[in-house]
Amino acid sequence: MKSKPLHIKLDQKQDKLKSELNMQDDVVFKQIFIPGYEVSGLFVFVNGTMDYPALNEIVLDLSAAQVETRHPVSIEQLVISKICSVREQDVETYEKAIEHIFDGKTLLFIDGIVNGYVLNLEKEKVRTLGEPSTERVVRGPKLGFIESLQENIGLIRQYSNHPSLIVQQHKFGTMEKREVALIYYEGKASDSLLKEVNKRINEVKATDLQDSGMLEELIEDTALTPFPQIQNTERPDKVLAALQEGRVVIMVDGSPFALMAPTTITMLLQSPDDYYERWVAGSFLRILRYLSLFVTVFLSGIYISLVSFNPGLLPSELAMTIAGTRENVPFPPFVEAIIMEVTIELLREAGIRLPQPIGQTVGLVGGVIIGQAAVQANIVSSLMVIIVSITTITSFTVPQYSFGLAFRALRFGAMIFAAVLGLYGTTLFFIIVISHLSKLTSFQEPYFQPMDFIGKKTWRDAFLRLPKRKKGGDSFEPVRRQNS
């Protein structure tokens, strides 16, 4: 639409706006009369986005306004005094007026005054603060982010009132403007990291960003990997910990998930529970997660390798037991494993998409019934059901959902290599995964950085959660990066 200046007459403004808005039914035109000055006013806003009590208060103030005899003021001065608390700026063209209307703002026009006034009377529709649904902890804060960017930033400010906490905001999108906030501690985040993050954000040409996951894909180092290179979280305490480590946090309006960069593999395996419980329990749980990852990816492949190619490596009694369970199974171990793994993944996906009470029932009852029926029908062996159940349970121990999802997908690759090359294939696939992880970077930081065993602080927070020092010495801190 070509930019056109506003008319001075109120009725001409109204007719022109209705014409440009194509008579959209959800745009409200509310006229008022200011008796003391004998002029009319016009409020224009989108229905459903308005804080009606605040609007009614302004309408009553203007409708009751009278001309003062001692110190008379102009109608423009009167209006500005009544709306000063909610006034943001003035508009001079129809193009800007329509842009503000669909941005959720309220426009006020007064007959005889060319400019319109942009009022912030928007009533934001957000859910109440509650416990994060994807990152539950036994002990620790039970508060999570919501879909409002300003509420989330306020929550971070509530946790940290340090003046070096910097918030930079950007806007993206052509059809729908979406705000993105870049948050970091000045003096802790390196200049090279800030430069790289700003460069990638400024290069984004997305028409719309509905969630931080869409932005994550646009700014990550490479798309040719199943592993997430940016950590996401719903928890303010994890965000504050990341900021104190010198990392940068990115938040998108409309998304409850904050992005934290750069990211290493050990960060994705850490949980807030590790730091809120005793160090022995935290270290034990962390080691358990590393073992769970190996079991998730390779247990089914090792089973296929031993049964199909290398049964001689098994103890005689165990080999006889496995052979007995597979006596009437018509499929080879690979097909047997694929059937069960795909079935479990389908049940897991169905459990997520269905309503919560039904989903839990389908996941539990469906898995038990299908597994038992498959064994009785001699489609799979009972040992295969046990193995698939173990790998399913271990995949849930990963705190980061997207990271665990990557290893669930890799499990099928390990099974294919094992079915073709046996234990050699399983070993080869392990080497390929480690080599791929070693080459990955997150904002030019090595993805495998804490695995070098060189730095003292590196290894002590990578695999173990050692106790904090009370006095003196080198106090416990998470992994930190040096400013470049």
Residue pairs with C-beta under 8 A, 6 or more apart in sequence:
1 20
1 94
1 95
1 98
2 95
3 93
3 94
3 95
3 96
4 16
4 93
4 94
4 95
5 92
5 93
5 94
5 114
6 13
6 91
6 92
6 93
6 94
6 97
6 109
6 114
6 115
6 116
7 13
7 16
7 114
8 112
8 113
8 114
9 111
10 40
10 41
10 42
10 109
10 110
10 111
10 112
13 42
13 109
13 116
14 29
14 42
14 109
16 94
17 29
17 44
17 94
17 97
17 98
18 29
20 94
20 98
21 27
21 98
21 101
26 46
26 47
26 48
27 44
27 45
27 46
27 47
27 101
28 43
28 44
28 45
28 46
28 47
28 50
29 42
29 43
29 44
30 42
30 43
30 44
30 45
30 59
31 40
31 41
31 42
31 43
32 40
32 41
32 42
32 43
32 59
32 62
32 63
33 39
33 40
33 41
33 63
34 40
34 41
34 62
34 63
34 65
34 75
34 78
35 63
35 65
35 66
36 65
36 66
36 67
37 65
37 67
37 75
37 78
39 75
39 110
39 111
39 112
40 110
40 111
41 62
41 79
41 108
41 109
41 110
41 111
42 108
42 109
42 110
43 55
43 59
43 106
43 107
43 108
44 97
44 101
44 106
44 107
44 109
45 55
45 101
45 105
45 106
45 107
45 121
46 101
46 102
46 104
49 104
49 122
49 123
50 106
50 121
50 122
50 123
51 121
51 122
51 123
52 123
54 86
54 121
55 106
55 121
58 82
58 83
58 86
58 119
58 121
61 82
62 78
62 79
62 82
65 78
65 82
73 81
75 110
75 112
75 113
76 110
76 113
79 108
79 110
79 113
79 117
80 87
80 117
83 108
83 117
83 119
86 119
86 120
86 121
87 117
87 118
87 119
87 120
88 105
88 118
88 119
88 120
89 118
90 115
90 116
90 117
90 118
91 97
91 100
91 107
91 115
91 116
91 117
91 118
92 114
92 115
92 116
97 107
97 116
100 107
100 118
101 107
103 177
104 122
105 118
105 119
105 120
105 121
105 122
106 118
106 119
106 120
106 121
106 122
107 116
107 117
107 118
107 119
108 116
108 117
108 119
109 116
109 117
124 148
126 146
126 147
126 148
126 151
127 146
127 147
128 146
129 143
129 144
129 146
129 151
129 155
130 142
130 143
130 144
131 142
131 143
131 144
132 143
132 144
132 145
132 233
132 234
132 235
132 256
133 144
133 234
134 234
134 401
135 144
135 233
135 234
135 235
135 238
135 271
135 272
135 399
137 271
137 272
137 273
137 276
138 273
138 276
138 277
139 273
139 276
139 277
140 237
140 272
140 273
140 276
141 235
141 236
141 237
143 155
143 235
143 236
144 234
144 235
144 236
144 256
145 152
145 155
145 234
145 235
145 236
145 251
145 256
145 257
145 258
146 152
146 256
147 253
147 254
147 255
147 256
148 253
149 179
149 181
149 251
149 252
149 253
149 254
152 251
152 256
152 258
153 167
153 181
153 183
153 251
155 236
156 165
156 183
156 236
156 239
156 240
156 249
157 165
159 236
159 237
159 240
160 240
160 243
162 185
164 185
164 186
164 187
164 188
165 183
165 184
165 185
165 186
165 243
166 183
166 184
166 185
166 186
167 181
167 182
167 183
168 181
168 182
168 183
169 179
169 180
169 181
169 182
170 179
170 180
170 181
170 182
170 201
170 202
171 177
171 178
171 179
171 180
172 178
172 180
172 204
172 206
172 208
172 209
172 215
173 206
173 207
173 208
173 209
174 207
174 208
175 207
175 208
176 208
178 208
178 209
178 210
178 252
178 253
178 254
179 252
179 253
180 201
180 209
180 215
180 250
180 251
180 252
180 253
181 250
181 251
181 252
181 253
182 197
182 198
182 201
182 248
182 249
182 250
183 239
183 243
183 248
183 249
183 250
183 251
184 194
184 243
184 247
184 248
184 249
185 243
185 244
185 246
188 243
188 244
188 245
188 246
188 483
189 246
189 247
189 248
189 483
190 246
190 481
190 482
190 483
190 484
191 483
191 484
192 444
192 484
193 246
193 247
193 248
193 261
193 262
193 443
193 481
193 484
194 248
196 443
196 444
197 219
197 248
197 250
197 261
197 443
200 218
200 219
201 215
201 219
201 250
204 215
204 218
204 219
206 214
206 215
206 218
209 215
209 252
209 254
210 254
210 255
211 252
211 254
211 255
211 257
212 232
212 250
212 251
212 252
212 255
212 257
212 258
212 259
213 232
213 255
213 257
215 250
215 252
215 259
216 228
216 230
216 232
216 259
217 223
219 230
219 250
220 228
220 229
220 230
220 442
221 229
221 440
221 441
221 442
221 443
221 444
222 229
222 440
225 436
225 440
226 405
226 406
226 409
226 410
227 265
227 403
227 406
227 437
227 440
227 447
228 263
228 268
228 400
228 402
228 403
228 406
229 261
229 262
229 263
229 440
229 441
229 442
229 443
229 447
230 259
230 260
230 261
230 262
230 263
230 442
231 242
231 259
231 260
231 261
231 263
231 267
231 268
231 400
232 257
232 258
232 259
232 260
232 400
232 402
233 239
233 257
233 258
233 260
234 256
234 257
234 258
235 272
237 272
238 260
238 272
239 249
239 258
239 260
241 478
242 249
242 260
243 249
244 478
245 478
245 479
245 480
245 481
246 480
246 481
246 483
247 260
247 261
247 262
247 481
248 260
248 261
249 258
249 259
249 260
250 258
250 259
250 260
250 261
251 258
251 259
260 267
261 442
261 443
262 441
262 442
262 443
262 444
262 445
262 481
263 442
263 447
264 442
264 445
264 446
264 447
264 448
264 449
264 450
264 479
265 437
265 447
265 448
265 450
265 451
266 450
266 451
266 461
266 462
266 463
266 479
267 479
268 398
268 399
268 400
268 403
269 286
269 289
269 290
269 293
269 398
269 399
269 400
269 403
270 286
270 399
270 461
271 285
271 399
273 282
273 285
274 282
274 283
274 285
274 286
274 465
275 282
275 465
277 285
279 465
279 466
279 467
279 468
282 465
283 463
283 464
283 465
283 466
286 463
286 464
286 465
287 463
287 464
288 397
289 397
289 398
289 399
290 463
292 394
292 395
292 397
292 398
293 394
293 398
293 407
295 390
295 391
295 394
296 391
296 394
296 395
296 404
296 407
296 408
296 411
297 407
297 410
297 411
297 414
297 433
298 411
298 414
298 426
298 429
298 430
299 387
299 390
299 391
299 394
300 337
300 341
300 387
300 388
300 391
300 411
300 414
300 415
300 418
301 411
301 414
301 415
301 417
301 418
301 425
301 426
301 429
302 418
302 423
302 426
303 333
303 337
303 383
303 384
303 387
304 333
304 334
304 337
304 415
304 418
304 419
305 418
305 422
305 423
305 425
305 426
306 313
306 314
306 423
307 322
307 326
307 333
308 332
308 333
308 334
308 418
308 419
308 422
309 421
309 422
309 423
310 422
310 423
311 319
311 322
313 423
314 322
321 383
322 381
322 383
325 381
325 382
325 383
326 333
326 381
326 383
328 378
329 336
329 378
329 379
329 380
329 381
330 378
330 379
331 339
331 379
331 380
332 419
333 384
333 419
334 415
334 416
334 418
334 419
336 379
336 380
336 381
336 384
337 384
337 387
337 388
337 415
338 412
338 415
339 374
339 379
339 380
340 371
340 374
340 380
340 384
340 385
340 388
341 388
341 391
341 411
341 412
341 415
343 370
343 374
344 367
344 388
344 392
345 408
347 362
347 363
347 366
347 367
347 370
348 363
348 392
350 359
350 362
350 363
350 366
351 359
351 360
351 362
351 363
352 359
353 359
354 362
367 389
371 385
371 388
371 389
374 380
374 385
375 381
375 382
375 385
391 411
395 404
395 407
395 408
396 404
397 404
398 404
398 407
410 433
413 429
414 426
414 429
414 430
417 425
417 426
417 428
417 429
418 425
418 426
418 429
419 425
421 428
437 447
437 448
438 446
438 447
438 448
440 446
440 447
440 448
441 447
445 481
449 458
449 479
450 458
450 459
450 461
450 462
450 479
451 462
452 458
453 459
456 474
457 474
457 477
457 479
457 480
458 479
460 466
460 476
461 476
461 477
461 478
461 479
462 479
466 476
467 476
468 475
468 476
469 475
469 476
